[in-house]
Amino acid sequence: MKVLKMLGIPAILGGILLLLANGSGVPQAVTKAPGEVSHNSCATCHTPVGNYVPTIGLEVLGQDLVKTDNYVPGQSYTVRVKVAGTNNPKSYGFQMACLDSLTNSDRGIWSDLGANVKQQNLTVQQKQRKYLVQSSPKSDGIFTVKWKAPDANVGPIKFYFAGLAVNLTGNTNGDNNIVGQFTLKSPASSSLDNTSISTEPTLFPNPSNGSVSINSPEVAYVIFHSLLGTTDIIQIQNHELSLETLKIGTYIVKFYDKNQRNLGSQKFIKF
């Protein structure tokens, strides 16, 4: 019996270490940002879920602490994530990434990490990506950090984030999670607006498994030509397209205006 008890000690210690590690940040990407493993979420470990109904939101605040939905290149902002939940969770955790909408690359520089916030590097599709995560659970669910915008206009920038409402019982049962997104629009540029240069239509993010946006208001509909010879026509709704009916695969996308004039093409992948 003593031998069995001794053999059980490493397993117990391993379980404790896993819980402590997760308390200071999930060891995998769970924000649902492009490129992450699609089935990963906080619920991968925190199961069965509890009766909390979590909410999450993100605000970007300018130097005057006024909320904004666009950025100025090189300017610094305060980013604030708020996680809450019904039925009185004991504490909260989060994870966040910031990517541009065209290449899904890390954008901006993080600094002045607030209370219970740390940066972690995770591998996504064989590349390192920066994430912010709780260093330990926070009872008020408010996480803040400074973010400096890129020095140039890189198009829309998206924040992908996940929140977790926890009961602090010492195990992963009874917690519940939620995810969200927030887009910072690219800065307006009168010098560009006054030129005759036109931007070729582009779908982003690419690749994608859900709805995608388009950067040109001239496009009325899009035709997806698959490598298998099939054709799908999708109308534009508020600069977005739903890919719900589009099969997984690689496509040549052609863009058309309301007069059926071709505006360009693009290679696109749905996964």
Secondary structure, DSSP 8 states (H G I E B T S, - for coil): -HHHHHHHHHHHHHHHHHHHHHHT--SS--S--TTS-TT--GGGTS-S--S--EEEEEEEE-TTS-B-SB--TT-EEEEEEEEEESS--SEEEEEEEEEETTT--B-SEEES--TTEEEEEEEETTEEEEEEEESS-BTT-EEEEEEE--SS--S-EEEEEEEEEE--SSSSTT-EEEEEEEEEB----HHHHTS-------EESSSBSS-EEES-TT--EEEEEETTS-EEEEE-BTTEE--TTS-SEEEEEEEE-TT--EEEEEEEEE-
